[in-house]
C-alpha cells in the first residue's frame, strides 16, 4: 500500500466530512490514509514525511489562526501536494487546490434573504481574507442581478484588540443600516458576532435584520439567540475532489487542473431568517424550542405549556402564524434530525429513532417512509451516493 498523508486543521462536522470524502474516493485503491491533526502548533512536516514516506499529501487549511508557518509549503520538497480550502498566503505559487464555491455560497444566501422581501441588504466580512472577499463580491453580484444594492464592511478578528475595535465599529454600522435588512456574514463566527451585537443594541432579529452565516458550524448555529441560518458547504465533495486531484498527480502523464471548486449542499434555515408576516412572540419562542437540539424530545403539551392562554387558543395562534400544527412542526423537526443522523453518522436505525424522540423503532420507520417514500436505510444509501440533497427547514 502507498501512504497519503493528510494534514487537517479544522474540527467538527467539516473535518469529519472532508475526511469521509477523501476516504470515499480512496476506497478500493492502493492508497492508504494517515492523518496528522492540528494541535495549535506548527506541523513537523519534514519529520512526518520522513516517518511515513508518503507518495502524496493533502493539506486542509481552514482552521483558526492557520498560517504559512503552521504548514510550511517548502517542507514538502518534490512530494505531490493538493491544498484543500487554504488561503493563498499559505500555499506555494501555482499550487493545485480545491476551494469552496463562493458563487454558489453567495447565491444560496441571496435567495434566502431575497425571499423575505426586505429591500435592504448588507455583507459583514473578515478583513484581509480572500475567501471573505470572494463571497462578498459574489453576494453583491447576485443582489445587483436582482436590482438590489449591498452595503458592506470588513472587520478585524485576529487579536483581542482587533475584536474590541471591531465590536464598536460593527455596532455603529448595524445601527445605521436601513431596515429591515437581509445580511450575509462571511462565516458563522462573523454571524455570531453580528447576532450578539444586535442583541446588545436592541436590534430585533430577524424582524429588523435577518442574518445568514456560512459553514453551518452547529455549536455556533444552534446556540445563538435566535438560532443561526447558515449555508452548508459540501465538505464531503471537497474531500473527494482533493483526493481525485492527488490521484491524477500521482498517475502523471497529463495536465492536472490547478483549481477545482466544491459546492454547497444546502441552506439550513433557523431562527435568524424565519420571518413571519403575523408576529406572535409566544409562537416564535415555541418554534425556537421545537427546533433546538433537544426539541425532538418535547411533546405538544410541553410546547403549548409555554403559552399564556388555553391550549386550544395556543394551537389556533400557532397554526395561524406557521401554517402547521404543533404536532406537525415537531414531526418536521424529528424528520430533519433523523435525516441528519442517517446522512452523517453510522448509527443504527433503532439508535436514530431513540435519538429523535420515537419510543418505537417500527413507528419511526413507518413515519419516515410516509414522509420520504423510502425506508431509513435506503434513504441513507441514496444520500451518500449524492442522490438526495439536504431537506429544507
DRENGUFI-761773 format. One record per atom (N, C-alpha, C): x, z, y; residue in one letter. Coordinates in steps of 0.001 Angstrom, whole numbers, plus 500000, padded with zeros to 6 digits. Each point is the difference from the previous one (the first is absolute). Layout:
REM residues N
XZYa ...
REM end
This chain:
REM residues 393
500824500000498795x 499176500000501205x 500862500000501260x 499511499324501037x 500689499964501283x 499308500957500959x 500784500727500764x 499453501029500888x 499757499469501403x 498828500316500539x 499689499773501406x 499852501362500658x 500741500221501058x 499986501278500710x 499062499894501198x 499035500916500075x 499008499989501076x 500191501228500878x 500158499779501302x 500140501090500961x 498645500199500682x 499410501187499824x 498687500294500559x 500101501096501053x 499342499774501159x 500061500986501081x 498634500573500371x 498900499415499499x 498675500515500339x 499510500941498917x 498868500654500287x 499377500915499060x 498542499586499792x 499325500704499126x 498565499833499837x 499591498689499359x 498778499550500371x 499406498829499375x 500814498748500245x 500548499830501210x 500778498794500302x 501175499880499037x 500724501092499796x 501147499999499083x 499546499659498585x 498930500667499548x 499525499791498632x 499560498560499776x 499305499419500984x 499495498642499820x 501119498963500064x 500959500187500902x 501123499051500045x 500774500028498686x 500240501198499504x 500727500133498733x 499200499400498851x 498678500201500023x 499147499423498954x 500051498475500047x 500030499431501202x 500078498547500128x 501310499447499470x 501104500698500285x 501309499579499489x 500005500043498479x 499511501104499445x 499968500155498537x 499089498970499355x 498894499709500677x 499048499025499474x 500658498638499824x 500790499572500991x 500658498705499894x 501087500028498926x 500724501110499885x 501148500058499093x 499606500242498543x 498729500341499790x 499556500239498630x 500180498735499165x 500650500130498864x 500231498863499117x 501249499214500317x 500757500418501023x 501271499337500312x 501146500812499411x 501221499527500234x 501161500748499520x 500563500898501107x 499160500303500986x 500413500850501116x 499480501420499822x 500869500963500252x 499656501418499886x 500140500647501375x 499035500846500347x 499946500586501337x 500637501382500041x 500806500237501041x 500499501334500321x 499678500268501469x 499457501183500278x 499522500310501347x 500854501069500646x 500414499734501237x 500704500992500819x 499053500404501126x 499698501300500096x 499022500477500973x 500678500633501208x 499420499781501158x 500542500507501262x 499771501501500122x 501053500736500326x 499886501456500155x 500338500463501418x 499979499064500938x 500292500355501381x 501442499772500401x 500849499684499040x 501409499748500266x 500345498563499618x 501081499443500552x 500386498624499644x 500191499842498492x 499569498868499485x 500184499710498580x 501488499785499704x 500498500546498899x 501373499676499574x 499995498656499270x 499785498939500743x 499748498687499406x 501132499572499079x 501234500100500459x 501133499541499190x 500107500801498698x 499782501304500073x 500068500834498791x 498898499622499011x 498799499753500522x 498889499626499122x 500248498642499349x 500552499071500769x 500315498685499432x 501087500113498949x 500992500832500275x 501081500204499029x 499467500608498704x 499045500912500115x 499461500680498818x 499079499098499195x 499061499285500677x 498982499236499287x 500395498549499745x 500964499470500735x 500409498589499866x 498804499061500031x 499179500063501053x 498796499168500037x 500312498533500220x 499097499133499482x 500136498564500259x 499369499639501336x 499159500887500535x 499349499763501278x 499362501274500508x 499615500008501282x 499403501181500620x 498787499619500844x 499035500928500066x 498873499895500913x 500064501214500918x 499978499748501297x 500114501072500990x 498685500088500773x 499289501123499856x 498767500241500736x 500330500954501148x 499713499605501230x 500437500788501152x 498899500405500947x 498821500363499468x 498877500390500856x 500009501474500367x 500901500772499412x 499982501441500193x 500317500434501417x 499645501243500304x 500216500553501336x 501486500200500262x 500422499601501204x 501382500202500464x 501042499248499178x 499597498932499314x 500954499189499244x 500740499073500964x 501326499986499914x 500834499157500868x 500993499230499137x 500850499211500670x 501034499249499284x 500983500952499320x 500149501217500524x 500896500971499370x 499383500577498724x 498675499981499906x 499327500533498812x 500318499158498778x 499964498673500165x 500291499063498911x 500957498952500566x 501310500273500033x 500959499082500638x 499943498603499377x 499664498979500784x 499846498653499429x 501300499410499477x 501150500495500498x 501272499443499538x 500490500636498709x 499226500964499452x 500433500701498783x 499647499242498729x 499193498924500113x 499535499307498803x 500960498905499540x 500944499638500853x 500945498964499599x 499304498695499703x 500311499419498829x 499419498710499607x 498738500149499154x 499521501210499809x 498805500212499171x 498768499460500718x 499163499191499347x 498767499490500626x 499073501154500404x 499476499932501221x 499128501056500529x 498766499369500630x 498843500635499760x 498762499638500693x 499528501238500753x 499669499820501273x 499533501104500840x 498478499970500081x 499398501175499833x 498546500116499971x 499536500898501152x 499337499392500994x 499436500765501108x 501016500664500887x 501147499384500230x 501065500618500789x 500029499455501423x 500409500861500936x 500275499569501366x 501206499064500002x 500008499049500936x 501118499060500095x 501331500715500203x 499955501160500659x 501237500720500319x 500713500556498780x 499331500099498856x 500669500556498820x 500306498930498955x 499748498729500359x 500290498912499076x 501143499139500524x 500806499427499114x 501021499042500450x 499332498707500458x 500689499246500812x 499470498735500486x 499751499050498831x 498836499349500006x 499676499055498941x 499530500648498714x 499617501269500045x 499576500716498784x 498708499410499445x 499862500061498684x 498742499638499347x 499080501207500107x 498790499804500502x 499162501160500298x 498524499722499720x 499284501085499789x 498548499964499852x 499431500916501081x 499104499476500827x 499453500777501109x 498475500007499943x 499419501006500654x 498558500122500068x 499429498937500935x 498890499404499625x 499372498930500759x 499323500580501243x 500653499853501149x 499472500569501240x 498685499351500397x 499858498709499746x 498778499293500397x 498805500484499181x 500164500107498682x 498906500482499153x 499621501434500373x 501007500820500314x 499761501386500384x 499206500068501301x 500475499262501007x 499323500013501299x 498597499420499909x 499827498960499195x 498677499392499864x 499003500971499377x 500457500772499000x 499117500982499365x 499567501058501011x 500959500480500798x 499668500995501029x 499084499399501061x 500286498766500409x 499198499342501038x 498561499801499539x 499822499578498754x 498629499800499488x 499220501307500008x 500643501072499596x 499325501300499983x 499594500424501406x 500899499859500962x 499718500458501361x 499037499068500728x 500096498692499748x 499069499064500618x 498566500230499527x 499851500470498771x 498660500230499455x 499260501109500741x 500725500804500782x 499379501118500713x 499390499571501334x 500314498758500448x 499460499467501259x 500347500868501199x 501226500505500035x 500411500880501098x 500377499216501264x 500692498900499868x 500361499200501165x 501319500349500654x 500636501103499601x 501318500380500514x 500907500316498814x 501290499598500106x 500897500142498864x 501397500417500463x 500703500702499108x 501341500495500343x 500855500071498752x 501317500040500207x 500962500131498901x 501032501056500383x 500195500983499119x 501014501043500206x 501162499722499060x 501162499648500561x 501145499597499192x 501112501023499974x 500992499720499162x 501201500826499891x 501146499242500655x 500611500596500992x 501042499322500751x 501213499678499130x 500500498775500161x 501246499616499353x 499884499604498543x 498776499898499465x 499807499641498596x 499423498588499912x 500724499117499326x 499567498603499935x 498677499856499261x 499760500834498973x 498734499904499270x 498815500358500911x 500208500957500898x 498949500350500955x 499749498856500968x 501061499363500449x 499860498871500934x 499258498840499344x 500302499737498715x 499317498904499304x 498507500300499869x 499672501239499669x 498588500367499879x 499295499937501351x 500673500447501050x 499412499931501343x 499705498562500393x 500987499117499839x 499826498602500406x 498887499324499201x 499926500316498711x 498954499398499158x 498627500540500381x 499919501273500362x 498728500596500423x 499527499369501305x 500912499827500933x 499662499358501274x 499511498578499759x 500690499268499133x 499598498619499692x 498612499953499390x 499723500930499071x 498684500041499344x 498890500291501004x 500246500940500913x 498976500341500978x 499811498895501027x 501105499376500424x 499897498905500969x 499240498815499412x 500160499775498700x 499250498925499345x 498498500259500049x 499629501275500149x 498590500381500102x 499581500278501440x 500830499556500960x 499650500133501398x 500181501381500587x 500822500823499342x 500200501377500462x 501452500220500422x 500214501001500851x 501339500378500433x 500365501364499426x 501301500263499926x 500494501238499395x 500960500700500960x 499730501275500254x 500983500827500701x 500937500573498954x 501305500024500276x 500929500509498991x 501123500794500653x 500502500963499244x 501095500836500476x 500761500514498789x 501338500063500104x 500842500514498924x 500449501421500324x 500202500789498941x 500366501396500166x 501235500322499176x 500826500917500504x 501192500455499289x 499631501136499066x 500565499962498772x 499650501034499016x 501213500558499262x 501204499598500371x 501183500323499198x 500405501463500073x 499942500613501199x 500456501389500159x 498879500856500569x 500201501315499978x 499000500919500547x 499780499740501483x 501098499724500728x 499873499704501429x 499193498733500228x 500283498968499163x 499240498757500093x 498516500260499775x 499704500782498974x 498598500267499666x 499312500768501116x 500718500925500633x 499412500749501100x 499639499099501165x 500922499123500366x 499721499056501085x 498873499048499610x 500024499554498745x 498983499057499546x 498611500625500001x 499917501299499683x 498709500672500001x 499373499952501388x 500781500328501018x 499480499971501373x 499652498566500418x 500863499074499618x 499776498596500335x 498750499467499303x 499838500346498731x 498852499525499238x 498705500603500534x 500029501274500356x 498800500643500515x 499503499303501264x 500936499705500909x 499621499310501233x 499463498609499702x 500636499301499060x 499588498629499657x 498617499978499368x 499765500912499039x 498707500031499321x 498870500332500971x 500271500887500945x 498963500372500960x 499601498829500892x 500986499137500347x 499686498911500920x 499465498739499309x 500052499956498664x 499481498820499304x 498516499825500281x 499534498770500260x 498559499771500155x 499295500292498673x 498846500621500083x 499321500441498781x 498569499476499964x 499440499822498799x 500601500285498693x 501073498985499641x 500980500449499225x 501187499196499720x 500340500055498513x 500357498842499448x 500495499930498629x 501513499938500016x 500664500950499358x 501461500113500074x 500638499848498629x 500992499124499919x 500830499887498810x 501316500719500261x 500396500864499085x 501295500665500079x 500972499302499068x 501287500022500359x 501013499277499224x 500068500484498561x 499777501282499784x 499961500554498639x 499172501272500019x 499852500631498837x 499148501182499914x 500563501183500781x 501327500129500045x 500592501103500755x 499660499887501487x 500055498783500535x 499627499792501396x 498514500234500196x 499182499555499050x 498555500223500091x 499680501491499971x 500725500757499190x 499803501450499933x 500269500632501366x 501058499538500672x 500313500511501334x 498885499659500981x 499472498780499912x 498905499580500881x 498781500900499800x 499634500238498745x 498826500829499713x 500201501431500493x 501208500512499824x 500295501371500444x 499843500128501509x 500528499009500734x 499932500057501460x 498572499748500486x 499255499155499320x 498593499812500347x 499237501318499878x 500281500712498922x 499344501295499802x 500350500970501114x 501288500051500302x 500509500909501022x 499432499646501375x 499733498720500232x 499573499525501319x 498484499869500128x 499276500327498941x 498548499903500060x 499470498583499925x 500790499088499424x 499559498612499826x 499342499879498630x 498751499589499968x 499250499960498744x 500430498819499139x 500300500295498733x 500339498975499006x 498940500057498900x 499350498874499683x 500297498622500428x 499157499494501168x 499165500862500612x 499046499512500996x 500673499432501247x 501076500639500468x 500712499494501181x 501222499161499609x 500750500465499025x 501140499240499480x 499927500004498472x 499878498815499414x 500039499849498547x 501427499613499617x 500523500591498917x 501423499861499680x 500191499467498580x 500905499012499886x 500422499477498696x 501511500155499886x 500471500578498894x 501433500096499724x 500416498962498974x 501239500100499550x 500538499089498990x 500825500810499010x 499833499712498733x 500753500513498844x 499126500823499064x 498865500527500488x 499106500823499187x 500761501123499300x 500744500768500791x 500694501185499487x 498967501114499883x 499559500282498791x 498852500880499815x 500193501420500533x 501189500621499871x 500152501335500589x 499750500009501504x 500222498872500658x 499658499885501423x 498533499633500155x 499590498901499377x 498678499420500254x 498849500941499648x 500167500794498966x 498896500833499553x 500049501412500574x 500954500255500879x 500107501343500582x 499972499998501522x 499788498825500621x 499797499961501437x 498543500325500303x 499715500251501277x 498627500252500432x 499672499036501132x 499083499047499771x 499390499675498710x 501015499326499075x 499601499784498759x 500887499312499064x 500314498589500516x 501163499484499588x 500557498788500606x 499755498748499162x 499391498996500614x 499905498677499380x 501376499343500045x 500365499293498931x 501355499451499947x 500056498736499162x 500857499071500438x 500262498778499238x 500966500343498871x 499632499626498788x 500840500317498837x 500840498787499611x 501318500065500170x 500861498903499537x 499970499902498478x 500237498810499492x 500064499808498549x 501438500250499548x 500368501277499926x 501371500368499661x 500396499524498600x 499040499967499088x 500292499523498644x 500430498528500046x 499312499213500804x 500369498597500165x 501393499888500610x 500308500864500962x 501333500001500592x 501080500257498974x 499764500943499097x 500961500280498937x 500191498819499070x 498889499351499644x 500093498822499132x 500798498887500664x 499711499770501287x 500701498937500715x 501501500272500073x 500368501272500256x 501426500345500078x 500682499759498661x 499345500406498904x 500583499799498675x 500118498508499677x 499004499220500410x 500038498557499730x 501150499329500763x 500162500375501267x 501097499424500780x 501355500357499396x 500134501253499548x 501268500405499400x 500261499219498713x 498961499814499195x 500164499236498758x 500464498581500296x 499479499403501064x 500435498651500370x 501461499998500434x 500383501004500741x 501402500084500424x 500920500155498789x 499542500769499009x 500820500225498812x 500111498738499157x 498932499205499971x 500046498763499226x 500889498971500666x 500003499995501362x 500806499024500729x 499486498593499780x 500762499046500465x 499660498610499760x 498907499454500885x 499653500723501067x 498966499499500904x 499952500817501275x 499293499483500985x 499874500701501272x 498995501136499874x 500402501185500450x 499115501156499983x 499416500191501395x 498683500122500056x 499338500212501282x 500540501258500660x 500369499898501276x 500615501139500671x 498991501097500284x 498739499637500312x 498995501011500331x 498681499690499327x 499400501024499420x 498669499921499416x 499180501137500592x 498710499763500211x 499153501049500559x 498992500465498953x 499736501308499995x 498937500516499141x 498835500414500887x 498798499843499490x 498800500093500821x 499377501394499949x 498703500071500280x 499274501264499983x 498977499961498879x 499643501168499504x 498985500048498952x 498643500421500555x 499936500286501285x 498721500331500606x 500138501016501112x 498880500342500604x 499945501059501001x 499125501118499464x 500521501216500030x 499242501155499532x 499317500629501206x 498682499881500024x 499249500497501153x 499706501486499850x 500359500740501041x 499701501429500044x 499353500330501349x 500042501263500364x 499245500468501161x 500428499428501332x 501249499570500147x 500490499570501320x 499444498661500460x 499318499269499103x 499318498762500416x 498551499959499519x 499529501108499465x 498628500012499475x 499050500340501146x 499631498959500756x 499158500165501178x 498548499717499624x 499125500873500425x 498580499812499726x 499252499793501313x 499078499076499976x 499235499718501212x 499112501184500372x 499511500696499000x 499222501199500267x 500895501199499732x 500177500839500957x 500955501100499895x 499304501279499531x 500614500670499077x 499504501283499502x 501217500752499492x 500421501026500731x 501250500689499668x 499941500663498634x 498829500492499599x 499903500643498691x 500118498982498873x 499473498797500205x 500169498936499008x 501467499577499932x 500644499869501169x 501423499641500029x 500828501039499251x 499717501274500215x 500721501066499287x 499755499907498494x 498763499679499615x 499676499864498575x 500787498851499374x 500124498889500721x 500765498858499494x 501471500352499824x 500547500740500939x 501396500414499876x 500199500864498760x 499046500881499719x 500093500858498808x 499907499161498720x 499084499042499991x 499817499168498804x 501243499179499696x 500629499436501053x 501135499101499796x 501345500712500023x 500000501312500144x 501235500776499887x 500473499946498547x 501299500301499742x 500518499898498629x 499207500781498957x 499438501158500374x 499244500803499025x 498494499791500128x 499595498997500789x 498580499782500216x 499236499571498769x 500701499422499023x 499322499532498781x 499408501141499187x 500430501224500266x 499492501145499243x 498794500652500662x 499583499474501150x 498836500536500697x 498713499489499347x 498953500783500128x 498666499546499629x 499242499663501279x 498874499338499854x 499188499707501180x 499586501296500692x 499715501017499210x 499619501304500570x 501130500576500831x 501239499872499513x 501165500490500753x 500097499305501355x 499819498691499988x 500126499225501242x 498890500353500968x 498774500069499516x 498851500225500866x 499939501425500530x 500707500916499349x 500009501389500478x 500691500127501356x 500770498988500396x 500676500043501288x 499125499606501172x 498753499622499738x 499088499599501068x 499195501202500499x 499617499939501267x 499245501105500605x 498504499725499969x 499546499241499000x 498579499674499876x 499641500025498524x 498769499662499684x 499578499989498601x 500720498900499234x 500034500135498680x 500661499004499173x 499341498633500168x 498679499980500096x 499294498725500150x 500401499314501305x 500006500746501092x 500369499406501292x 501472499572500012x 500844500779499319x 501423499647499925x 500175498679499263x 499264499819498904x 500073498743499256x 499530498828500866x 498932500218500772x 499479498944500864x 501039499629501052x 500640500994500620x 501027499746501024x 501205499278499399x 500397500421498794x 501157499395499343x 499731498521499710x 498829499704499458x 499669498610499660x 499815499157501261x 499446500579501054x 499790499245501234x 501323499557500607x 501028500825499864x 501291499681500615x 500869499140499100x 499931500208498688x 500934499315499094x 499367498873499200x 498682500034499857x 499350499004499157x 500038500351498523x 500549501180499663x 500068500444498603x 499573501462499906x 499552500392498821x 499715501413499766x 501302500743499763x 499936501326500028x 501189500804499723x 500503499721498594x 499094499885499040x 500411499722498620x 500694498643499888x 499495499014500713x 500638498681499972x 501388500039500634x 500151500769501067x 501307500117500654x 500993500718499086x 499529501052499326x 500862500700499039x 500400499076498860x 499057499189499522x 500307499055498923x 501055498990500453x 499905499542501253x 500976499043500524x 501386500640500089x 500049501261500419x 501284500699500099x 500612500207498621x 499174500327499016x 500505500206498641x 500500498686499398x 499263498911500269x 500429498696499492x 501344499615500607x 500152500203501329x 501273499667500650x 501138500787499371x 499801501290499780x 501066500819499421x 500318499543498574x 498967499676499237x 500214499539498626x 500801498700499986x 499651499062500876x 500727498735500069x 501451500220500416x 500194500924500905x 501358500307500448x 500835500561498849x 499435500937499244x 500730500603498886x 500226498991498873x 499026499150499759x 500173498972498965x 501107499025500386x 500054499633501271x 500972499005500438x 501405500533500186x 500123501309500309x 501296500524500404x 500595501030499055x 499262500395498971x 500532500987499061x 499791499517498570x 500551500757499054x 499801499708498579x 499103501047499342x 499212500706500809x 499103501025499466x 498981499395499040x 499621500785498991x 498963499574499078x 498646499997500712x 499056499236499465x 498681499886500627x 499324501364500107x 500142500828498988x 499385501332500041x 500599500850501112x 501298499883500207x 500657500751501071x 499530499508501368x 499831498698500130x 499525499431501265x 498576500444500276x 499169499982498975x 498615500438500176x 499955501433500532x 500799500876499395x 500035501403500447x 500539500116501419x 500972499159500343x 500609500037501338x 499077499453501074x 498926499335499575x 499063499407500959x 498662500740500030x 499961501176499391x 498810500834500085x 498934499734498958x 500332499209498958x 499031499731498936x 500161501019498869x 498908500580499573x 500059500983498915x 500161499320498645x 499459498785499869x 500018499317498706x 500629498612500157x 500950499695499130x 500693498717500061x 499041498841499750x 499058500176499090x 499045498925499697x 499184499636501241x 499625501008500770x 499231499736501224x 500870499253501016x 501263500397500077x 500934499308500896x 500123498530499614x 500181499712498696x 500117498606499546x 498749499200500374x 498828500612499808x 498735499322500286x 499888499691501495x 500317500979500842x 499907499803501446x 501028498970500480x 501194500047499442x 501054499068500406x 499608498563499661x 499474499802498795x 499588498645499605x 498834499514500866x 499071500901500324x 498863499617500829x 500447499523501381x 501062500610500535x 500472499663501343x 500929498783500012x 500805499846498963x 501043498967500020x 499763498865499014x 499120500218499021x 499782498986498979x 501061500006498920x 500898500989500006x 501092500079499033x 500169501446499558x 500537500184498786x 500337501366499609x 501324500384500673x 500304501297500075x 501184500427500758x 501313499374499551x 500228499887498690x 501277499454499532x 500116498515500298x 498898499265499880x 500024498570500342x 500258499827501493x 499414500885500806x 500227499936501449x 501471500268500314x 500580501000499326x 501427500320500225x 500880498789499663x 499729499358498878x 500801498843499589x 499888498876501021x 498771499741500483x 499800498938500986x 500671500349501322x 499930501251500377x 500627500440501252x 501506499802499938x 500610500376498897x 501460499934499895x 500507498578499837x 499113499094499651x 500401498596499938x 499636499280501304x 499673500811501024x 499665499479501339x 498689499233500028x 499141500252499020x 498713499323500003x 498948500699500849x 500320501219500471x 499041500775500782x 500720500555501224x 499415499823501173x 500530500578501224x 499410501380500207x 500618500803500873x 499494501320500270x 498600499925500587x 499113500936499599x 498613499980500475x 499914500446501441x 498970499549500735x 499792500509501356x 499517501421499949x 500167500742501131x 499533501377500032x 498482500027500053x 
REM end
